[in-house]
Amino acid sequence: MLFIPLPFVVALLLLILFWTVTRRGDEAEPNRPFLALILVSALLSVLQGLRWGYGMREAGTIAPILAAIAPPLVYAGISRLVRADDRQWPARLAVHALPAVIVLVLVLVWRNAIDIALIAIDLIYAAAILLLVRSGADGLRLASFEAAAPAYRAVILAAGALCLSAMVDAFVFVDIEWAHGAHAATAIGIANLLALAVLGMAAAVASRGTTPEEAAEPLTMPDALTADPEQDTLTIRRIDELMQDRKLYRDANLNLSRLARRSGIPVRQISAAINRVMARNVSQYVNEQRIAEACRLLSATDRPVTEIMFAVGFQTKSNFNREFRRITGVAPIVWRERNARGATPASQLSG
């Protein structure tokens, strides 16, 4: 009977995931580092199946090099959600290619140091990712407001997967040194496959957050902003005007970078003001504006829920329902049944 190792099944699922992401058909430019990450994860899974399922030791020679490529791909994909300016990409490419080069050299001249190198690479990139998104969902300024929260959770999940991979490599290193690798195959077969699957799923979720790029944001701010209540008030007033007068929240591809361009206010200033004054992030604020109008339309019209969802700026029913429940505590249909004859003011929804 033909034996099919579990890693091959994981690889097949990752390839299906890749096909699903590339066939989404939305207008957003694909996040190529994340797509490459899914393919690399699938190939790593195949190599693990060949190494531990069929005893092909040659596969173990290539796998460490691919494992060193995955963390930079995670970081590069997240960077695509954080900054639009890519003029320094040649220098960044050289820096992020360094881990794979180091591991390749170790494969050729010092194989005993490979595990230590992979542990360091995973932990360094996990820390760099967390530093990159230290400001929370608002740090993903090129992610649409609808997708910012799921994308941020996926980013944290990806950083956790890198930490898990580092822990597995550390366990295998210790096991080989002290127990001659008695438990290495089991540890790699379970934990690394879990890490690969998590990385692939996180990349798929985070890649949905990218919106079409416009001109690079011309306004910059220092890393730290001093609290200025008067400036915060003016910032909130300007953003409120855009939301109420121009209904800017109806733009399904609206993100923090685009909002900054439309308002003429730097990204960090918008984020800091809304966070300090309203105790929420910008994506929550914008989605509350959308849900407020959705409530008015549900109460005052007979338009289908799906039509209202698109009209107020949401693109997926799952995000719409999740945000609607978060803000109102009930599903859209229940809201309509309870409020069929009158609308609730937006202030009651976002207060």
N, C-alpha and C positions, 0 to 999 in steps of 0.2 A: 504493500500500500504506500502510495506517495506521501511523504512527510512534508507538510508545508509549515515552516516556522512562523510563529506569531509576528516577527518583524516584517515578513512579507505582506501579511494582512494589513499591518499598520501603514506600510509603504503604499499599498493600494488605496487605502482610505485617504492618505495624504494627496495622492495623485487625483483622486476624485474631488477632493477639496480644492486643489489647484484649478481643475477644470471648471468647477462651480464659480470660483472667484473671477476667473478670466472671462466667463460667459455672462457676467452680471448685466452687461449692456448699458450701464449708466454713463453719464457724460464725464465722470471723473477720470483723470489720468491715472493709469494703474500705478500702484506703489511697487516699483520693480524690485527693490531690495526685499520686500516682504514676499513677493512671488518667488524670487530666487531662494529665499529661506525655506519655503514650503518644499521646493524641489530638492534642496540640499538635505532637508530632514528626511525626505522620502529615500534618497540615495543612501544616507547613513543607515536607515532602517534596513535596506536591502543588504548592505555590507555586514551589518550585525547578524542578519539571518544566515548569510553565507559563512561568516566566521564561526558562530556558535551553533548553528543548525546543521551545517555540513562539514565543519572542520577545515574550511579553506583559510589557512593562516595568511595567505596573501591579502585577503580583504582587510585584515587587521593592520596592514601597512598603509593603506589609503585612508582608512577611517579617521585616524587622528588629524590628518590634514583638513579633511572636510569638517571635522568637529571644531577646528580652529577658525574656519570660515564663518560658521553660524553666528557667533556673538557679534562680529562686526556687521553682519547683515541685519540683525535685530536693531542695532544702534542706528544704522543708516536708514532703515525704514521708519524708525521713530523720529529721526531728524527731519524726514520729509513732512512730518506733521507739525514740526515745531518752527522751522524756518524756511523761508522761500528763497533766500539768497544762496545760490549754489556756485558762486564764482570761484570759491576755493576748493572745488571738488577734486582737482588733480592732487593737491597736497593731502587732502583727507583720504583719497584713495590710496596713496602711498603709505600713510600711517596705518590705515585699517587692513592693508595687505600684509603688514609686518607680522602679525600672529601666525598666519599660515606659513610665511617664509621661515620663521623661527622653528615651528614644528617640523617643517620639511627638513631643515638642517639637522634637527635632533633625530629624526627618523633615520637619517643617513649615518650620523656619527655618534649619537649618544641616546639610545632608545630608552634607557632607564630614567631619563629626565622628562620623558614625554608627558607622563601623568601629572607631574608637578607643574609643567608649563600649561597644560590644559586647565588645571584647577585655577591657576593665576589668571589666565585669560578670561575664564567664565566670571570670576569674582570681580575683576577689574571692570568688565563691561556691564555687569549687573549694577555696580556702584555708579558707573557713568550714566546708565539709563535712568536710575533713580534721581541722580543729580539733574539730568536734563529735564525731567518732569516734576521737579521739586515744588513747583507752584500749583500742582494739581491739574485738573482737567483744563483749566484756562491756559496752561502751558502749551497745549496742543492747538496753537492759534490757527493752524491751517486745516483743522478738523471742523466739519460742520457742527453747529451747535446741537443738532439732533443726535449726532454720533459721538460727540466728545466724551460723554460719560462712559459708554461701552468701550470706546477706544482706550480711554485711560485705564479702565480695569484690565483690558487685554495687555496693555503695556506693563502693568504691575505683575500680571500673570507671567509674562515673558521673562521679566527679571527674576521672578521666583523659579522659573524653569531653569534658568542659567545657574542659579544657586543650587538647585537640586542636582543638576549635572555635575557641578563641582563637588558636591557631597558624595555622589556615586564614585567619581574618579578617586576621591580621597579614600573611600572605603576599599575600593579595588586595590589601590596602591598598598594600603596597610595589610589587606588580606594576602596579597602576593608575597609581601615581605615576611609576614608572621605565620600564615597558614598555607603558603605555597599555592594560593589561588583556589582554595577549596570552595569558596562561595562566590568567586568573581563572576562566573557565568550567570548565576541566578540574579545577582545584584544588577548586572548590566542588562540582562534580559527583561527585568521588570521596571527598574527605575529609569534607565535611559530611554526605553520605549515610551514611558509616561512623559518624560521630559520632551521628547521629540513630538509626541502628539500634542502636548500643551503648546509648544512653540508654534506648530503648524496652525492650530486653531486660533491662537492669539494673533498670529500674523494675518489670518483671514479676517478676523473681527476688526483689527486695527486698520487694515487696508480700506475698509468701507468708509473710514472717516475723512479721507482726502477729498477736497473739493477742487474744481478747476482753478488753476493759478491765474492771478492777474499780475499787474505790475508789482514789483517788490515794494514792500512797505517803506516809504521814504522817511518815516519818523522813527527816531530811536530815543531810548531813555536809559538812564543809568540802572544798574542792577537793583539798587535799593531806592525806594521812594519814601520821602518823609511825609507823614500824615499831615494833610492840610484840609481841615473841614470845609473851608470856603471853596477851595478848588474841587473837592469831592462833590459838593452840592452843585456846582456849575457843570461838572462832568455828568452827573446823574440827570440833570435837567436837559442837557443836550441829547443824551441817549434816549430819554423818555420822549423827547420831541420827535426823534427819528422813528421811534416805535409807534407813537400815536398818530402823528401827522402823515408819515410816509408808509406806515405799516411795513417797516423794513423786515420784521420777523417773518413775513410771508415768503421771503426768499429762502427756498429750501436749502440752498448752498451757502447760506450766510455762515461766516465763521468770524473769529475774533480779529483776524488780520483784515478782512473785508470791512468789518464794522469800524475799525480804526480809520480806514481810508475814507469811508463815507462820512464819518463824523469829524475828521480832521484832528482826532485826539489819539495820542500814542497808545499802543496796546496795553502796556503796563499800567498806565494811568486809568484806563477804563476798568481793567481787572481789579486794581487796588481799590478804586472808589466803590464799585459794586460790592466787593467783599467787605469793606469796612462799614458802609452805610446800610447795606441790606443783608449782610451775613450770609451770602450765598455766592456761588460763582456765576460767571456770565452766561454759561449755557443754561443753568437753571433759571436765571432771570429771563432770558429770551424765550425759553420753552413755557414759562408762566404766562408771558404775553400771548403766545400761541394758544395755550389752553383757555385763557380768558376769552379770546374771540371764539374759540370752538364752543365754549359754554353758551355764549350769546347766540350763536347760530343754531345750536341744538335746541335752545329754549324758544327761539323766535321763528324758526323755519322748519320745514319738513324735508330739508335736503338730506340725502343719505349720509351716514356717518363717514363712509370712505371718502365721499366728495368733500366733506368738511375737513377731514384730515389733510387732504392735499391742499385745500384752499388756505389753511392757516400755516403751512410750511413744513408739515411732516411728510416723509416719504415712505415710511414703513408702518404697518399697523401695530407691530409689536412695540416700537418706540412710542407711538402715539398712546396706546393703551397704558403702557407703563408710566409715562409722564402724567397722563390724565388721572390715574389712580394715586400717584404720588401727591398731586396738588389738591384733588377734590376728595379723595378717599373712596371713590366709587368708579364703576365702569361708565363709559359714555352713554350706553343704552339706559342704564339706571338713572343717570343724570337727566336724560331727556324725559323719562317717565315721571320723575319727581318735580321737574321744573318746566313743564310744557307751556306754561302761560306767562313766564317772565324770566328775564335774564338776571344773572348775578353780577354785580359790578366787579370790575377787574381788581379793585382794591381789596375785596374780600378774598380773592383767590391768591394774591401774592403777598398778603400782609403777614 
